[in-house]
Amino acid sequence: MSDCGCDKARRDLEEYLRDEVCKTEHAEIREHLESCPACRDEALVSRTLTEVVARACRETAPEELRDQVLARLRAAQSAAHA
């Protein structure tokens, strides 16, 4: 008994979204997502989460905050080595 493709689509979803699957698998997963609302929703959530994280990683902290964090890290390292 074979499933409707959900197991494979979900197992390979991250690689699919990063275009890291072969063309045959890409086509199979794309077709499955087109016909399966649950997997399509999961792919949308994954894609959205990936985009939000990528956007957040491009943002930089204000210089004052960075200086405070670095000073605390240095103090913690000094205390740990004392």
N, C-alpha and C positions, 0 to 999 in steps of 0.2 A: 504494500500500500504506500503510495507516494503522497506527500502533502501538496498543497497548491502552489508551492514555491515560497511561502512565507519564511520558512526556516532558513533557506539559502539567502533570501533577500535581506533578512535581518542580520544574519551572520556576516554578510559581506557589505553591509550598508556603508560603513565608514570608508572602506576602500573604494566603493562605488562613488561616493561623494567626492573623494579626492582623485578620481580618475586613475585608480591604481589597480583596476581589474582589466583583463583582456577584453577585446572588442566583443567577443561572443558573450562573455559573462555580462558585460555592460548592457548589451542589447536585451539579454534575458531578464536582468534585474529591472531595466527601464520598462519593459513590457509588463512585468509583474506589477510594478508600482502604478502603471497606468490603469490596471484592472483591479487593484486591491486598495480600497480606501484606508484600511488600517495601516498597512505598510507605507502608503503614501504619506499619511499623517506623521508616522514615525520619522520618515525621511525629512519631512518639512521641519519637524522639531529639531532633528539633528543638524540640519543645514543652518537653521536659524541660530542655534546655540553656537555652532562653529563660527558663524559670522560675528556674533556678539563678542565672543572671546577674542577673536582676531582683532576686532575694532578696539577692544579694551587694551590689548597688548600694544597697540600703536600709540596709545595715549601716554603721556609722561607726567610724572608727579611734579608739583611745583618745587622749585629749587630749595626753598626753605624746608619743606617736608622731607625731601631727599637728604638734606644735611642733618636733620634731626634723627632720621632713621639710621643713617650711617654712624652718627655719634653714639647712639644707643648700642648699635652692633659692636662698635669698637670697645665700648665700656664693658659690654657683656663678655667679649672675647678676653679682655684684659683680666676681668674678675675670674674667668674660668681658668686662666693660665697662672693665676697668682697662688 
